[in-house]
Every structure is written in C-alpha cells, then in structure tokens.
Amino acid sequence: MDPMSDDGSELRALVERLAEPGERVVDMLPVDKGNCRLRTTPAPPRDLELSVFGGVLWHERSMASRATSVVLDLVFSTQPTRGHFGDPAARRKCLEKKHAFWGTWDSLAGGLLRGLQPVGPVLQKILLLTDRRIQLVYVGGSPKGTASVPLEEGWRADPRTIAWVRDCKDYTRGHYQLGFTDGSWMPVFFPRTVRDRFAALYPHAQHWKAPLPDVLAGPAAQGRP
C-alpha cells in the first residue's frame, strides 16, 4: 500500500508519528531490494541478518530448520557467497563492470541492503524521506486493520549521503542504484505507483549507459568540473 494514496491515509498518519519535532516529511515510498542488468543482488551472510518483529535469526533456528535451509540453498542457489563485496582491490573492476553492489556490509549501501532483506513477518518496507533523514520503516501485519499495524524503524542515514542515483531501466523500470558518499552503492526497486515520485526527487539521475560515478576519485571521475 502507498502511504501517500487515499487508501493509505491511516498508514501515512502512523508513519508521520515517527517524525521528530520540526522535521518535514518529503515522501514515503514502498521500496524493496532492486537489481541491475543481469547481476544478482546478494543477500547478507547468515551472521549479519537483521531481525524485525521478533524474526528468528540463523543461529537461533533449530538444527532441522538450518539443515533444510542449507539443502534449499544448494538446490536453488539462494545464498550467494560473501564474494568480494567491499574489497578495495576489486572496487575498480566493480565500477567498470557496473556491479549491482559494492561496499562492506556495514557501509551505507551495505546497511540498506541488509535492511531490505530482514528476517521476520514484514508486510511492507517503506522508505521515509524527510529533510533530515532517509530511513527504512517496516510495516507488520495486523488482524485489527491499518490503524493498529505495528511499525519498526530500521536503517537510517542523512539524505546528503546519497551522492548519486542511477536509473537501471536497462534491467527493467523501477530499479535504481543509490551511490553513497562513503563510496558504496546498491540497488533499490520502487513499484509503478511511486517510481515517478522518486524520479522527481532525483531528476539528474545517471543514465543507465553512463559509467558508475566514483565518489572516492574526486570531481573529475564523477563528470563534474
């Protein structure tokens, strides 16, 4: 549900309660993990999973549950290896190959990517944008209706840490990469009903054919004077 729609007015009112005194809400966008090109966006390692609404983490599960999960991972390849995410020696190649994600799992991009793949009964993930922060808000299911749905706050950052946005419509519409000031980047996905609003917030998004900007290499590498 889009909190900014007429049908989402009750949910919007709940999320607005999270605003701090004097804080201005810019938008609330349903969001999920995205993809770019044909490269799979990784899941965080088991030991770095995030729990929301009391979700059971890997080390808390029974041996039978873990064994079943391992078998499914082997059959369907749902659990990528740690790979070279965040390896400085691999960064230049990742930029050139336009990898979907680069950054340590505790970087700005890594934290958001972990937050978009939590363990727990999440009904919806909302990206709350204000003049002070960009933050994930989790919406849980409730049998009592929208007015009583549980909310949980997640990953949070200063909106000024978003250094660049890239439109990944070469993959499919609604997918974007966010690049952060610490040099990390990752993909997000917005449903059709809200993607135009996100595009309006970042009208100078990089074209999908453009190289990934390197914020660690200075203005020249980013195409700025």
N, C-alpha and C positions, 0 to 999 in steps of 0.2 A: 504493500500500500504506500502511495506517495503521501507523506505527511502534509504537503502543501496543497493537496487537492481538497475539494469539498468533502469527499468521503473520509479524508484523513484528518479532519479538523480536531477530533478528540486526541489523536496521537500527537498532532502538532502541539497542542496545548501541554501535553505531558512532557514532551522533549523540551519545550520552551522553559519549563521549570528548572532545567539544568543550567540555564543561563545565569551568569554571575551579575551582580549589581552593576548597572550601566553598560552591560555587554549588548551589542546589537547582533541579532541573528540575521545572517545573509541568506542562507538557504539550508534545506535538509534534503539530502539526496539518497535514495536507496542505492546501495553500492554492493559490489561483490568482487572477488578476485577476477582479474582480466587475463588476457593472453595477447601475444603479439606475434605476427607471422605464424610459422608452424612450430614454434618452440614452446615446449610445455613449461608452464609456470610451476616452480617447485613448491612442495609442501615443506613446512619446517620439520626438522628432526624430532623424533618422539620426545626427547628430553626437553624440547623447547616449546611444546604445545601449550596453548593458553586455555584455561578453563573458564567458562562463563555459566552462570546459573547452576553451579554445582556439578558441571560436567566431570566425568571420571577420566583422569589422565592415564597415560600408558602405564606408568609404574604402579597405579592404583588398581588396575584391572586384574582379573583372575588369570591364572596360567592358561586356562582353557580359552579365554577370550583373546589373550595375546597370541596363542598358537594359531587360532582361527584367522586372526588379522594378518599374521605373517604369511600363512598359506595363500590368503587372498591377494596379498601384495605380490607374491611370487607369480601367481597366475595372471593377475591383471596389471601388474607393474604400477600400482597406485602410490608407491612410496619411493620417490627418487632418492638417490644417494646425496650426501652432503655436497658433493661436487666441489667446484672452485669458487663458490659464492663468497665474495669478499676478499679473495686472494689478490693482493695488489699486482702480482706478476701477471695475472690473467686479465686485468682491467682493460688494457689497451685492445686486446683481442675481442673482449666482450663488447666494447664500444663499436669496433669495426664490424662485427657480426650482428650488431643490434640485438643482443640477447635481451630476453624479456626482463631479467632481474640481475642486478649486481649489487652487492653490499653484504656486510656481515648481518647476522640475524638480529643484532641489537642496534643496527644502523636505523636511520629514519625510515628508509624503504623496507628494510627487513622487519622492523617492528610493525609497520602497517600490514605487510604481507602475512605475518603471523596472526595479526588481529583479524584478518579477513578469513582465516581458516581455524576458528576456535573449536574446542570440544565442548559440547553442551547443547541443550534444546533451544537453539536460536531460531526465531520465526523470521526475523529480518535484521539486516545490518544497515544502519543509516549513517551517512557522513554529514555531521553537523558542521556547518561553516559559519563562523562569526567573525567580527572584526578583531578578535583576539586569538582565536584558535581554530584548528581543524581537528575534529575528533570523531572517533567511531562511537556509536551508540547502539547497543544490542537491544532488540525487542524480543521478549519472550512470549510464548503462547499463554493464553488465559481463557478458561471456560466462562468467565464472567463478562466478557466483552471488552471493547477497546479501552474504556475508561479505567480499567484496572489492570492493564497489561504491565508486567514487570519490565523495568529498564535497567540496563547496566552500562556504565561508562567504560570505554576501552582506550586504545591508543590515542594519544593526543600530541599535537605539535603546534608551533607557531605557524600561521599561514605563510609568513615570509620565508619559511624554509623551503617552500616549493620554488625551485629555481627555473624549471621549465616543464612544459606539458607537450606531449607528442600524440597526435591523432593516429591511432593504429587501424584506420579504416581499410588498410590493405588486407588485414585479417578479417574483420567484419565491423560494421558500425557499432559505436558504443564503447569500444575498447580504447583506452588511453594509457600512456605511460606517464608517470609522475617522476620527475627528477628533483632531487633534493640538494641542499647546499653542502651536505657532507659528501657529495659525490655519488651517492647511491641512487638507484632508480628501480621501479617496479610497475606492473600494470594493474589497472582497475577496470571494472565494467559497470556501465550505467544502463538501466533499461530504457527502452524507447521513449517512455513518457517523460523522462527527466534529462536525457542527454543533451537536448538543445539548451537547457538552462545551464548545464555545466560548461558547454561550449561558449556560452555568452559570458561566463565568468573569466574564461581564458581565451579571448578572441585571437591571440597571437600564438596559438599552439603550433608546434613544429609540424611540417608536412611529413607524411609517412616516408617519403623518399629521402628526406634530409638525414644527414648523419646525426647520431646521438650527440648532443652537446656535452662537452667535457668541462664541467664547472671547476675542476681542480687544475686546469691548464691555463686559466686566465681568459680575458675577454676575446682574444683573437681566435681561440679554439671554439668559442661559442658563436662566432659570426658577428661579434659586436666590435665597434671601433675602439 
